[in-house]
């Protein structure tokens, strides 16, 4: 059985962010985010309903995106991602394509962890995005869709990524959680612990029954630029097994840091 993640509905941008120009950009990006593996095409009505924006606004955004080649209107009237995105997709693929050494490192990590899935996350605003994964061999395993954005406040990888950030980053992540004023202190303690010990573990923070352990990947200046982690059912992530995971995980993190590949090398 495969536990799959990463098909959440896109988050709506706050209408209060920035001026009118910034709001228009955010709305256009939110509109593009409505296209995913489950919705490869959309009707104008679907876009209006999903965004909650006035029809005139959506029509204007769609027209602009079509002009720039970011949306395409099919013969049946439905809209799909436009050919203009192919250039950016190729650039992104080139930038985030793991070198063979990093691919092998994730594979070895998975094997040495008993077949758990291994993956790499980067920080993107108040989210963490999966940019690479080696699917484990356990019959019941945890799989995340590449490119999936998840909350930065939840999960071991989020704690690791926040450990390299500023206090305001932690504040924004805690606010996004919507768990009340006391949660920021809880999150701050998790992040502090991750920074002090050089790894983090989480159990059911984002989804019941799913656990993870993660360690930081750093750049040449020792700045945290990514997190490498293992994920799987909580029943397998016992204290004893987590203790066994940590040495192989931190070794993989050091190897990945040495490769200096995050974001491409060109």
Secondary structure, DSSP 8 states (H G I E B T S, - for coil): -EEEE---------TTSSSHHHHHHHHHHHHHTT-BTTBSSB-HHHHHHHH---HHHHHHHHHHHHHTTSEEE-TTS-EEE-TTHHHHHHHHHHHH---HHHHHHHHHHHHHTTS-EEEEEEEETTEEEEEEEE----SSEEEE-TT-EEETTSSHHHHHHHTTS-HHHHHHHHHHHT--TTHHHHHHHHHHHHHHHT-EEEESSSSTTEEEEEEEEE-TT--EEEEEEEEEETTT--HHHHHHHHHHHHHHHHHHHHH--TT---
